[in-house]
Amino acid sequence: MYKLIVGCPQCGNKVIWEANNQFRPFCSERCKLNDLSQWAQESYRIPLTDNDHEHHEATES
């Protein structure tokens, strides 16, 4: 049977993508918690486009 292997988003280790991997897509609980921590610290952000910036300024006026 073919097994899908993906890279852990945190450390890049190879992980078999299967239902019984409780940490997927991460390789371990540590990587999963590191990712959650980065979200909580607002390390991940979606950049504003010029259009978003203009809309934000227009709604503040």
C-alpha angles and dihedrals in degrees: 000000000000116000122201112229119198135176120253107250091225107042105007096238114151114259130187108233104226137136096251093058099100093191099050130175083025125068096226145004089259093060090044092053092044089056092048090050091053090052091049091050089049092240089142114067135168107229119236118241122221089258091053091049092052091048091050092051092047093053093050094056 
